[in-house]
Amino acid sequence: MKRNNLAYQIFARYVILLLLGLGNLIVFYKIFTPLTIYPTSYLLSLFYDINLVGVSLIIGNYTIEIVEACIAPAAYYLLLIFNLSTPMNTKRRFFSILFSFVALLVLNIIRISALSAMFVSGNSAFDLTHKALWYGLSTVFVIGIWFLTVYVYKIKEIPFYSDYLFFKKLIQRPASHRR
């Protein structure tokens, strides 16, 4: 019975992943847009006179629109995939998801704030820095956060593979039943 319960739990984890992946990751965008924009606006207001209009930060004559890609819903989803495709108890899973999401949120707020400050100050490295962060370091952020989560929560299992091994063992016949 315990094996069946574990199989149902694995099935439930993957159903959740599939359901949250539907609809262009709108759930992540809706949750993390205000969690990103308001702290970013506050952080920038410590240095600039800023107006927040919808998803746009207005600093002097500059308007910085925080588009969906800036919110990074796919990055949160990837972290959730890593977490839900790894066997662990519910308490550890909750805290590892919370930890990884907060880490990404903090890094994202710092990234957007730093890029905004570079843009407003006319820093010549803005375009290169923005592209480097967008094309290269965004994936490094997510992988780095996952590795940090694995380290902090002492996760020994491997995403997907550990579930595969469970099912492989479940369907293999015991050696005593083989002919």
N, C-alpha and C positions, 0 to 999 in steps of 0.2 A: 504494500500500500504506500509506503514511504517513497518508493521509486516513482509510482504513478503521480503522487503529489508533486514531486520535483519536476516531472515531465510537464505537468499542468502549469507550474510556475514558469518554466522556460517558455512554454507556449504563450502564456500571458505577457511575458516581457517582450516577445517579438511582435505580438499583436499591438501592444502599446506603441512600439517603434513604428510599425506600419501606419497606424492611425495618425500619429503625430506628424508623420512625413507627408501625409496627404494635404492638399490645399496650399501648396507652395510655402510651407512652414509658417503659415499665418499666426499660429499659436505663439511661436517664439517671437515673431515680430511684434505682436500685440503686447506681450508681457515685457519684452526687453526694450522697446522704444522709450517709454517713459522712464524706465530705470537707467537708461543711458543718457537721454537728453537732459533731464533735470539736474543730475549731478554734474554733467559737463558744463551746463549753463552756469551753475553755481561756482564751479571751479574757475571758469573763465571770468566770472564777475568779480573775483578777487583782484584781477589785474586790469580789466577793461569795463567800460560802461557797455552793458549788453542788454539787448531786448530779445526775448524768446517769442517767436511767432510761429505757432504750429511746430513744425520740425526744422525751422530755420533759426539760426543764431545770427542776430544782426549786431555787428560791432562796427561802429562808425559808419563808413560808406560801404562796408563789406557785408555780404549776406552769405552765410555758410549753411547750405542745406544738408541736413543729416538724412541721406537717402537710405533705403533698405539695406544696401550692401554695407553701410557704415555700422548698422546695428548688428550685423553678422548672425542672422538667424541660423544659417547653415552651420556655423561653427558651434553654436549651442547644441544643435541637433547631432552633430558629429560626437560631441562630448557625451550626449545622452546615449548614442549608439554604443560607444565604448563602455559606458556604465551598465546599460541594460543587457548587453551581450556578454557580460562577465558574471559568472555565478558568485553571489555573496549574499549574506543575510540582509534583511530589510533595513535594519538600523544602519549598518555600514554603507549600504547602497544610498540611503537617503543623505547621509552626511558626505559621501563622496560626490554625489551629484551637486549638492549645495556648495561644497568646496570648489568644485571645478567651475560651476556657473559663476560664483562670486569672483573667482580668480580671473576668469575671462572678462567679466563685467568691469572689474577694476582696471585691467590692462586696456580694455577698449576705451574707457573714459579717459585714461591718461593719453592714449594714442590720439584720440579725437581732439582733446584739449591741446596737446603739443602741436599737432598739425594745424589746428586753427590759429594758434599763436604764431606759428611760422608763416602762415598765409597772410595774416593781418600785418605782421611786421615786414613783409616783403622779402623774407629770407629766400635767397636764390636756390637753396637746397630743398625748398618745399616740394617741388614737382618730383624730383628724384626720390626723396624720402617717402612721399606719398605712394609712388609706384612700387618702391621696394617693399614697403609695408603691405601693400595690397597684393602684389604678385608673389612675394616670397615669404615674408615673415608671418603672414596670417596663418599659414599651415604650421609653421614652426611654433607659433603661440599655442595652437590647439594640441599638438603632439607634446609639447613641453608641459602644458598643464596636465595632460593625461599622465605623463610619466611622474610628475610631481604628486598627483593624486594617488598613483600606484605606490609610490614611496611612502607618503604620509599615512595611507590607510593599509599598508602592508598587504596589498592585493597580490596574491600568488597565481591566480588564474589568468588565462589568456582569453581575450574577447573572441567569441565564436568558437574557437578551437576547444575550449574546455566543455562547452555545451555539446559539441560534436562528439567528444570522447565519452561523455555521459550516455548519449544515445547509442553510440557504437557498442558500449559495454552492455547497455540495456537489451539490445537486440541479439547480441551474440549468445549462442547456446552455451551452457556450461560444458566443460570438457567431459564430464561424466555422462552426458547425453549424446555425445558424438559417437559415431560408429566407424 
